[in-house]
Amino acid sequence: MTTPHLDAAPDLIADTVLLPGDPLRARHIADALFDDAREVNTRRNMLGYTGHYRGMRVSVMGSGMGIPSCAIYATELARVFGVRRIVRVGTCGGVGDIELGDILVAQAASTDSNFNRLNFGGHDLAACADFELTRAVVDGARGRGIGVRLGGVFSTDCFYAGDPQLTAHMLAHRIHGIEMESAGLYGVAMREGFQALSVLTVSDHLQRDIHMPPNEREQGLTRMTALVLDSLLPTPEG
């Protein structure tokens, strides 16, 4: 069965899906990290691939930018294709003492979007990552001597303009990063009953106006994605 946004055959999507925003980044991840990668989705040019990473079957596909696009793909992946784990792998802007290249594991996501309220009776939803996925990635990083930051992010609908006091609000509430998808992904995961997590490389700093060069950004994302995949590998007991 296909959907309005996915033309993959159901058995070609793995139980675990990596979800970068950029479909070309999905292709890069498949080329760089997967064995026997196969293109499984091209509808709307939202490229998707399935292959194996160290024996674990896994898929990767783009989600587009913003909560509405990400939520469409996450919902269809869960409802139609039976996906049980979705990990957003992408970039974010940082504030405060965070540095370019830091890896941020998004424990929870605040937002200025109305998306979760529309699904939660007009109330505020505490949009949180799955604990088991969070622990797996944090423990995996520590076991490999890789530093990560565990904390909150802010998912905004406004890439340009928006609330001029947002940075101050983030700093006051110890929110480390800003991006555009995680709050919606977590809300969909809570509603649909799958595990979700966002792991992000800090590519820009809002206060310092500094930005990671494109080559370093690509290399950093590949290292971060490999960390995520290593952390999700089944244990010998499992």
Backbone as CSV, one residue per row, in Angstrom:
resi,resn,N_x,N_y,N_z,CA_x,CA_y,CA_z,C_x,C_y,C_z
1,MET,0.844,-1.194,0.000,0.000,0.000,0.000,0.882,1.248,0.000
2,THR,0.553,2.200,-0.867,1.259,3.471,-0.858,0.376,4.537,-0.215
3,THR,0.924,5.728,-0.043,0.196,6.849,0.548,0.290,8.041,-0.405
4,PRO,-0.399,9.138,-0.113,-0.257,10.323,-0.969,1.170,10.869,-1.037
5,HIS,2.020,10.483,-0.080,3.360,11.063,0.001,4.485,10.043,-0.103
6,LEU,4.151,8.743,-0.077,5.159,7.684,-0.123,4.745,6.638,-1.151
7,ASP,5.673,6.296,-2.054,5.362,5.282,-3.062,6.113,3.985,-2.824
8,ALA,6.607,3.789,-1.610,7.358,2.576,-1.280,6.411,1.408,-1.060
9,ALA,6.845,0.224,-1.465,6.124,-0.987,-1.086,6.294,-1.200,0.418
10,PRO,5.252,-1.659,1.116,5.311,-1.739,2.587,6.504,-2.511,3.119
11,ASP,6.904,-3.595,2.462,7.989,-4.419,3.003,9.367,-3.834,2.721
12,LEU,9.422,-2.682,2.053,10.706,-2.070,1.737,11.119,-0.987,2.735
13,ILE,10.276,-0.709,3.726,10.617,0.249,4.772,10.955,-0.530,6.038
14,ALA,12.110,-0.253,6.630,12.537,-0.958,7.843,11.757,-0.467,9.059
15,ASP,11.852,-1.228,10.149,11.196,-0.840,11.401,11.807,0.423,11.999
16,THR,13.088,0.671,11.687,13.805,1.847,12.184,14.091,2.770,11.015
17,VAL,13.722,4.048,11.167,13.902,5.029,10.100,14.647,6.240,10.644
18,LEU,15.699,6.634,9.934,16.350,7.916,10.186,15.656,8.977,9.345
19,LEU,15.457,10.158,9.933,14.660,11.181,9.263,15.390,12.521,9.236
20,PRO,16.315,12.726,8.307,16.870,14.066,8.109,15.845,14.934,7.377
21,GLY,16.015,16.236,7.454,15.084,17.101,6.736,15.296,17.080,5.235
22,ASP,16.549,17.089,4.814,16.916,17.223,3.412,16.952,15.853,2.735
23,PRO,16.186,15.631,1.673,16.248,14.334,0.991,17.619,14.023,0.408
24,LEU,18.389,15.034,0.011,19.742,14.773,-0.476,20.656,14.307,0.652
25,ARG,20.365,14.758,1.856,21.118,14.266,3.008,20.779,12.794,3.264
26,ALA,19.526,12.428,3.017,19.145,11.016,3.139,19.952,10.171,2.161
27,ARG,20.088,10.648,0.938,20.874,9.903,-0.044,22.332,9.811,0.382
28,HIS,22.882,10.888,0.926,24.270,10.874,1.394,24.454,9.858,2.514
29,ILE,23.523,9.813,3.458,23.626,8.856,4.564,23.601,7.433,4.026
30,ALA,22.691,7.164,3.100,22.606,5.817,2.533,23.898,5.441,1.809
31,ASP,24.429,6.366,1.029,25.662,6.088,0.287,26.856,5.899,1.214
32,ALA,26.919,6.709,2.269,28.098,6.712,3.134,28.088,5.596,4.175
33,LEU,26.898,5.187,4.632,26.838,4.325,5.812,26.127,2.995,5.604
34,PHE,25.307,2.864,4.571,24.532,1.637,4.408,25.246,0.650,3.497
35,ASP,25.082,-0.626,3.794,25.389,-1.684,2.836,24.135,-1.963,2.011
36,ASP,24.306,-2.329,0.781,23.226,-2.704,-0.149,22.039,-1.737,-0.118
37,ALA,22.327,-0.428,-0.109,21.255,0.566,-0.072,20.407,0.497,-1.338
38,ARG,19.108,0.580,-1.139,18.146,0.527,-2.241,17.210,1.716,-2.141
39,GLU,17.009,2.418,-3.234,16.067,3.543,-3.239,14.651,2.998,-3.164
40,VAL,13.862,3.463,-2.175,12.520,2.925,-1.968,11.430,3.978,-2.090
41,ASN,11.802,5.252,-2.119,10.790,6.305,-2.290,11.358,7.451,-3.110
42,THR,10.548,7.894,-4.084,10.909,9.075,-4.869,9.753,10.058,-4.973
43,ARG,8.596,9.698,-4.450,7.423,10.574,-4.577,7.712,11.939,-3.966
44,ARG,7.347,12.992,-4.707,7.602,14.384,-4.305,9.091,14.668,-4.117
45,ASN,9.939,13.815,-4.701,11.394,13.932,-4.551,11.852,13.837,-3.099
46,MET,11.028,13.248,-2.245,11.429,13.038,-0.856,12.089,11.658,-0.790
47,LEU,13.383,11.648,-1.130,14.100,10.406,-1.374,14.193,9.553,-0.116
48,GLY,14.005,8.244,-0.313,14.105,7.297,0.784,14.888,6.071,0.359
49,TYR,15.645,5.489,1.308,16.514,4.355,1.025,16.433,3.354,2.175
50,THR,16.600,2.092,1.846,16.682,1.034,2.849,17.929,0.196,2.572
51,GLY,18.619,-0.162,3.631,19.807,-0.999,3.521,20.118,-1.605,4.869
52,HIS,21.370,-1.927,5.090,21.806,-2.506,6.355,23.008,-1.733,6.890
53,TYR,23.036,-1.587,8.197,24.188,-1.004,8.878,24.685,-2.026,9.893
54,ARG,25.848,-2.602,9.620,26.425,-3.629,10.478,25.393,-4.730,10.790
55,GLY,24.651,-5.104,9.761,23.677,-6.185,9.872,22.287,-5.759,10.281
56,MET,22.106,-4.519,10.745,20.790,-4.032,11.162,20.079,-3.394,9.973
57,ARG,18.882,-3.837,9.693,18.102,-3.260,8.602,17.577,-1.888,9.034
58,VAL,17.749,-0.898,8.189,17.387,0.471,8.540,17.035,1.237,7.278
59,SER,16.142,2.201,7.423,15.769,3.081,6.319,16.131,4.515,6.668
60,VAL,16.277,5.334,5.640,16.490,6.772,5.814,15.718,7.487,4.739
61,MET,15.052,8.585,5.103,14.367,9.397,4.099,14.219,10.819,4.600
62,GLY,14.049,11.726,3.666,13.860,13.114,4.034,12.478,13.345,4.617
63,SER,12.378,14.387,5.432,11.083,14.755,6.031,10.580,16.099,5.535
64,GLY,11.444,16.857,4.820,11.082,18.232,4.510,11.312,19.136,5.706
65,MET,10.995,20.408,5.522,11.230,21.406,6.566,9.945,21.727,7.316
66,GLY,10.047,21.803,8.630,8.937,22.237,9.447,8.092,21.085,9.977
67,ILE,7.326,21.394,11.019,6.507,20.387,11.683,5.459,19.770,10.764
68,PRO,4.698,20.534,9.965,3.669,19.882,9.143,4.223,18.827,8.213
69,SER,5.324,19.120,7.529,5.902,18.133,6.618,6.435,16.928,7.375
70,CYS,7.184,17.152,8.431,7.732,16.057,9.226,6.615,15.192,9.790
71,ALA,5.545,15.814,10.261,4.442,15.070,10.866,3.715,14.202,9.847
72,ILE,3.588,14.671,8.620,2.955,13.860,7.568,3.730,12.566,7.375
73,TYR,5.046,12.687,7.196,5.849,11.497,6.930,5.911,10.585,8.140
74,ALA,6.046,11.145,9.333,6.105,10.310,10.532,4.791,9.554,10.725
75,THR,3.668,10.224,10.501,2.367,9.567,10.654,2.197,8.435,9.661
76,GLU,2.522,8.681,8.402,2.350,7.641,7.384,3.320,6.484,7.597
77,LEU,4.546,6.784,8.008,5.501,5.717,8.294,4.995,4.814,9.415
78,ALA,4.398,5.401,10.442,3.902,4.607,11.570,2.613,3.873,11.219
79,ARG,1.642,4.582,10.655,0.323,3.987,10.431,0.307,2.977,9.287
80,VAL,0.975,3.299,8.199,0.871,2.483,6.998,2.005,1.477,6.898
81,PHE,3.203,1.893,7.318,4.372,1.031,7.130,4.835,0.347,8.413
82,GLY,4.175,0.630,9.524,4.494,-0.067,10.765,5.828,0.266,11.375
83,VAL,6.358,1.438,11.083,7.655,1.845,11.635,7.536,2.025,13.145
84,ARG,8.505,1.506,13.880,8.452,1.548,15.346,9.468,2.488,15.965
85,ARG,10.504,2.898,15.209,11.504,3.839,15.738,11.830,4.862,14.657
86,ILE,11.725,6.141,15.008,12.122,7.213,14.095,13.098,8.123,14.837
87,VAL,14.256,8.327,14.240,15.253,9.229,14.816,15.521,10.343,13.814
88,ARG,15.173,11.541,14.204,15.527,12.705,13.390,17.010,12.965,13.548
89,VAL,17.719,13.053,12.449,19.147,13.389,12.452,19.304,14.646,11.605
90,GLY,19.682,15.737,12.244,19.747,16.993,11.515,20.632,18.007,12.202
91,THR,20.371,19.262,11.904,21.152,20.362,12.464,20.247,21.276,13.274
92,CYS,20.886,22.110,14.066,20.141,23.104,14.830,21.025,24.310,15.059
93,GLY,20.396,25.394,15.428,21.116,26.556,15.912,21.302,26.444,17.412
94,GLY,22.385,27.007,17.920,22.663,26.924,19.344,22.615,28.286,20.020
95,VAL,22.438,28.268,21.332,22.501,29.485,22.151,23.318,29.183,23.397
96,GLY,23.772,30.233,24.061,24.490,30.064,25.314,25.877,29.487,25.113
97,ASP,26.245,28.530,25.984,27.616,28.017,25.984,27.808,26.834,25.036
98,ILE,26.850,26.543,24.222,26.998,25.449,23.272,27.926,25.878,22.142
99,GLU,28.632,24.922,21.557,29.627,25.241,20.530,29.257,24.607,19.199
100,LEU,29.768,25.187,18.108,29.585,24.589,16.796,30.149,23.167,16.800
101,GLY,29.397,22.258,16.207,29.828,20.874,16.153,29.365,20.028,17.317
102,ASP,28.864,20.652,18.393,28.339,19.874,19.510,27.172,19.011,19.042
103,ILE,27.035,17.848,19.651,25.901,16.967,19.383,24.878,17.160,20.497
104,LEU,23.666,17.503,20.112,22.597,17.779,21.058,21.550,16.677,20.959
105,VAL,21.334,15.977,22.053,20.284,14.965,22.142,19.063,15.651,22.752
106,ALA,17.992,15.746,21.988,16.840,16.566,22.373,15.903,15.774,23.277
107,GLN,16.023,16.012,24.565,15.228,15.315,25.563,13.755,15.722,25.488
108,ALA,13.509,16.984,25.164,12.152,17.506,25.052,12.178,18.680,24.078
109,ALA,10.997,19.028,23.566,10.929,20.082,22.560,9.772,21.028,22.851
110,SER,10.112,22.287,23.121,9.116,23.345,23.213,8.838,23.875,21.813
111,THR,7.809,24.703,21.663,7.465,25.148,20.321,6.564,26.371,20.335
112,ASP,6.584,27.125,19.228,5.595,28.169,18.993,4.514,27.703,18.022
113,SER,4.611,26.451,17.589,3.626,25.883,16.676,2.344,25.520,17.424
114,ASN,1.225,25.545,16.710,-0.059,25.137,17.274,-0.354,23.662,17.009
115,PHE,0.593,22.961,16.378,0.330,21.603,15.908,-0.115,20.671,17.034
116,ASN,0.649,20.594,18.117,0.295,19.657,19.179,-0.987,20.055,19.892
117,ARG,-1.240,21.340,20.014,-2.501,21.769,20.627,-3.700,21.310,19.800
118,LEU,-3.572,21.328,18.479,-4.665,20.880,17.622,-4.991,19.409,17.859
119,ASN,-4.001,18.640,18.279,-4.202,17.211,18.524,-4.431,16.884,19.994
120,PHE,-4.411,17.895,20.847,-4.462,17.657,22.291,-5.492,18.570,22.959
121,GLY,-6.587,18.776,22.252,-7.717,19.496,22.821,-7.450,20.936,23.177
122,GLY,-6.487,21.567,22.505,-6.166,22.954,22.795,-5.224,23.142,23.973
123,HIS,-4.791,22.053,24.570,-3.904,22.123,25.739,-2.444,22.022,25.308
124,ASP,-1.535,22.358,26.228,-0.104,22.215,25.980,0.308,20.769,26.218
125,LEU,1.015,20.197,25.262,1.519,18.830,25.366,2.995,18.864,25.749
126,ALA,3.383,18.073,26.721,4.797,17.942,27.068,5.444,17.001,26.054
127,ALA,6.031,17.569,24.998,6.559,16.786,23.876,7.945,16.278,24.230
128,CYS,8.030,14.986,24.550,9.266,14.407,25.058,9.745,13.272,24.160
129,ALA,11.050,13.078,24.146,11.651,11.969,23.423,11.400,10.663,24.170
130,ASP,11.560,9.565,23.448,11.466,8.252,24.067,12.675,8.020,24.964
131,PHE,12.444,7.532,26.179,13.530,7.368,27.141,14.533,6.320,26.688
132,GLU,14.058,5.176,26.177,14.981,4.114,25.794,15.906,4.552,24.667
133,LEU,15.368,5.252,23.680,16.213,5.758,22.602,17.201,6.785,23.125
134,THR,16.721,7.670,23.979,17.593,8.700,24.551,18.742,8.056,25.321
135,ARG,18.411,7.110,26.160,19.454,6.438,26.953,20.431,5.698,26.057
136,ALA,19.924,5.048,25.005,20.806,4.286,24.119,21.833,5.189,23.461
137,VAL,21.399,6.359,22.975,22.325,7.255,22.285,23.293,7.904,23.267
138,VAL,22.799,8.334,24.416,23.684,8.952,25.408,24.716,7.945,25.912
139,ASP,24.264,6.737,26.235,25.203,5.706,26.698,26.162,5.304,25.580
140,GLY,25.649,5.225,24.352,26.506,4.886,23.227,27.604,5.915,23.021
141,ALA,27.253,7.191,23.168,28.254,8.245,23.022,29.303,8.167,24.126
142,ARG,28.852,7.979,25.348,29.795,7.911,26.470,30.728,6.717,26.322
143,GLY,30.181,5.589,25.870,31.004,4.408,25.696,32.064,4.568,24.621
144,ARG,31.839,5.497,23.701,32.794,5.753,22.619,33.625,7.011,22.864
145,GLY,33.463,7.605,24.038,34.219,8.806,24.369,33.800,10.034,23.582
146,ILE,32.541,10.073,23.154,32.019,11.197,22.376,31.143,12.046,23.284
147,GLY,31.434,13.319,23.364,30.637,14.200,24.193,29.324,14.575,23.530
148,VAL,28.234,14.519,24.288,26.943,14.984,23.795,26.324,15.891,24.846
149,ARG,25.426,16.750,24.386,24.652,17.603,25.293,23.227,17.069,25.324
150,LEU,22.708,16.819,26.507,21.348,16.339,26.695,20.511,17.489,27.220
151,GLY,19.447,17.840,26.514,18.636,18.962,26.961,17.490,19.250,26.026
152,GLY,16.909,20.423,26.216,15.744,20.804,25.444,16.089,21.559,24.177
153,VAL,15.167,21.495,23.209,15.254,22.299,21.998,13.952,23.065,21.831
154,PHE,13.987,24.033,20.941,12.789,24.799,20.594,12.507,24.613,19.111
155,SER,11.309,24.133,18.798,10.904,23.923,17.407,10.034,25.096,16.972
156,THR,10.551,25.881,16.051,9.851,27.089,15.635,9.251,26.945,14.244
157,ASP,8.170,27.662,14.014,7.587,27.754,12.679,8.241,28.845,11.845
158,CYS,9.061,29.687,12.473,9.596,30.879,11.802,11.111,30.756,11.640
159,PHE,11.559,30.466,10.434,13.001,30.476,10.188,13.512,31.918,10.167
160,TYR,12.724,32.812,9.588,13.046,34.241,9.585,12.061,34.980,10.490
161,ALA,12.556,36.043,11.123,11.735,36.886,11.999,11.244,36.060,13.184
162,GLY,9.947,36.106,13.486,9.446,35.431,14.677,9.600,36.301,15.914
163,ASP,9.549,35.703,17.088,9.602,36.407,18.362,11.004,36.969,18.593
164,PRO,11.163,38.283,18.660,12.498,38.852,18.869,13.086,38.532,20.241
165,GLN,12.255,38.102,21.177,12.733,37.753,22.519,12.971,36.254,22.693
166,LEU,12.895,35.497,21.581,12.970,34.044,21.707,14.297,33.579,22.298
167,THR,15.400,34.152,21.856,16.705,33.735,22.388,16.766,33.941,23.896
168,ALA,16.257,35.075,24.360,16.251,35.339,25.805,15.394,34.322,26.540
169,HIS,14.244,33.968,25.971,13.391,32.956,26.607,14.100,31.606,26.671
170,MET,14.788,31.246,25.587,15.499,29.970,25.562,16.596,29.933,26.627
171,LEU,17.362,31.005,26.714,18.437,31.068,27.703,17.880,30.991,29.127
172,ALA,16.773,31.675,29.367,16.188,31.694,30.709,15.686,30.321,31.130
173,HIS,15.339,29.485,30.137,14.803,28.163,30.442,15.777,27.042,30.092
174,ARG,17.042,27.419,29.857,18.116,26.448,29.623,17.826,25.532,28.442
175,ILE,17.270,26.116,27.398,17.049,25.404,26.143,18.248,25.660,25.246
176,HIS,18.864,24.602,24.747,20.161,24.717,24.086,20.088,25.008,22.592
177,GLY,19.053,24.524,21.907,19.054,24.600,20.448,17.700,24.957,19.871
178,ILE,17.726,25.415,18.634,16.501,25.770,17.928,16.503,25.099,16.560
179,GLU,15.366,24.507,16.203,15.188,23.857,14.909,13.708,23.923,14.563
180,MET,13.207,23.038,13.696,11.852,23.246,13.201,10.967,21.993,13.190
181,GLU,11.427,20.875,13.752,10.650,19.649,13.583,10.374,18.832,14.849
182,SER,11.238,18.865,15.842,11.208,17.860,16.904,9.917,17.838,17.711
183,ALA,9.349,18.991,18.027,8.117,19.013,18.829,6.986,18.286,18.114
184,GLY,6.895,18.467,16.797,5.868,17.762,16.038,6.130,16.277,15.966
185,LEU,7.394,15.891,15.743,7.745,14.476,15.698,7.408,13.801,17.019
186,TYR,7.751,14.438,18.137,7.471,13.841,19.440,5.970,13.750,19.692
187,GLY,5.230,14.769,19.277,3.780,14.725,19.439,3.153,13.592,18.647
188,VAL,3.588,13.409,17.408,3.073,12.308,16.586,3.449,10.969,17.208
189,ALA,4.680,10.839,17.693,5.116,9.582,18.305,4.259,9.237,19.516
190,MET,3.941,10.215,20.331,3.107,9.969,21.505,1.702,9.553,21.087
191,ARG,1.193,10.170,20.029,-0.155,9.841,19.551,-0.208,8.478,18.874
192,GLU,0.812,8.155,18.070,0.786,6.936,17.258,1.452,5.751,17.933
193,GLY,2.200,5.994,19.017,2.755,4.893,19.779,4.048,4.306,19.254
194,PHE,4.919,5.148,18.677,6.237,4.669,18.283,7.302,5.451,19.049
195,GLN,8.535,4.975,19.003,9.640,5.632,19.693,10.240,6.708,18.792
196,ALA,10.555,7.855,19.366,11.126,8.951,18.580,12.194,9.679,19.372
197,LEU,13.169,10.197,18.642,14.259,10.972,19.229,14.829,11.875,18.150
198,SER,15.298,13.046,18.551,16.047,13.929,17.659,17.474,14.061,18.179
199,VAL,18.422,13.833,17.272,19.842,14.017,17.582,20.375,15.013,16.555
200,LEU,20.958,16.096,17.045,21.235,17.255,16.203,22.674,17.723,16.359
201,THR,23.272,18.110,15.242,24.573,18.759,15.254,24.363,20.269,15.243
202,VAL,25.038,20.973,16.134,24.927,22.434,16.186,25.731,23.012,15.023
203,SER,25.032,23.577,14.064,25.682,24.088,12.852,25.810,25.605,12.841
204,ASP,25.076,26.294,13.708,25.078,27.757,13.741,24.894,28.207,15.185
205,HIS,25.422,29.374,15.513,25.212,29.931,16.847,24.467,31.253,16.701
206,LEU,23.277,31.328,17.309,22.405,32.481,17.113,22.997,33.768,17.656
207,GLN,23.651,33.713,18.789,24.149,34.922,19.420,25.479,35.380,18.831
208,ARG,26.323,34.436,18.459,27.650,34.790,17.965,27.681,35.001,16.451
209,ASP,26.613,34.638,15.776,26.539,34.753,14.311,27.728,34.047,13.652
210,ILE,27.964,32.805,14.081,29.002,31.987,13.456,28.343,30.722,12.900
211,HIS,28.953,30.160,11.857,28.312,29.086,11.118,29.353,28.047,10.718
212,MET,28.958,26.794,10.775,29.854,25.717,10.397,30.011,25.675,8.886
213,PRO,31.243,25.590,8.362,31.434,25.489,6.914,30.741,24.246,6.359
214,PRO,30.301,24.283,5.092,29.548,23.159,4.533,30.251,21.814,4.633
215,ASN,31.581,21.775,4.407,32.275,20.476,4.461,32.308,19.927,5.881
216,GLU,32.511,20.796,6.867,32.511,20.350,8.255,31.105,19.919,8.680
217,ARG,30.094,20.606,8.171,28.712,20.254,8.490,28.401,18.831,8.013
218,GLU,28.799,18.525,6.769,28.524,17.211,6.200,29.281,16.119,6.953
219,GLN,30.561,16.391,7.263,31.355,15.402,7.996,30.810,15.185,9.404
220,GLY,30.416,16.297,10.053,29.867,16.189,11.398,28.572,15.414,11.434
221,LEU,27.713,15.633,10.440,26.452,14.907,10.377,26.674,13.421,10.134
222,THR,27.660,13.086,9.317,27.944,11.678,9.068,28.439,11.001,10.336
223,ARG,29.340,11.657,11.073,29.825,11.084,12.338,28.689,10.938,13.340
224,MET,27.831,11.944,13.431,26.705,11.895,14.363,25.753,10.762,13.993
225,THR,25.462,10.603,12.700,24.548,9.552,12.267,25.133,8.171,12.526
226,ALA,26.432,8.021,12.323,27.079,6.746,12.643,26.967,6.442,14.130
227,LEU,27.117,7.471,14.978,26.944,7.286,16.416,25.535,6.801,16.720
228,VAL,24.534,7.438,16.109,23.146,7.033,16.336,22.950,5.577,15.930
229,LEU,23.419,5.213,14.754,23.236,3.847,14.277,23.954,2.841,15.171
230,ASP,25.180,3.150,15.564,25.913,2.259,16.480,25.137,2.066,17.780
231,SER,24.506,3.122,18.265,23.791,3.068,19.533,22.505,2.251,19.431
232,LEU,21.965,2.126,18.228,20.716,1.397,18.029,20.916,-0.069,17.696
233,LEU,22.154,-0.479,17.489,22.421,-1.878,17.172,21.932,-2.779,18.307
234,PRO,21.342,-3.921,17.977,20.869,-4.814,19.048,22.034,-5.331,19.874
235,THR,21.792,-5.475,21.156,22.820,-6.033,22.041,22.874,-7.550,21.838
236,PRO,23.974,-8.189,22.252,24.068,-9.638,22.105,22.913,-10.378,22.771
237,GLU,22.417,-9.822,23.897,21.306,-10.457,24.595,20.000,-10.253,23.846
238,GLY,19.911,-9.068,23.074,18.655,-8.756,22.415,18.610,-9.216,21.000
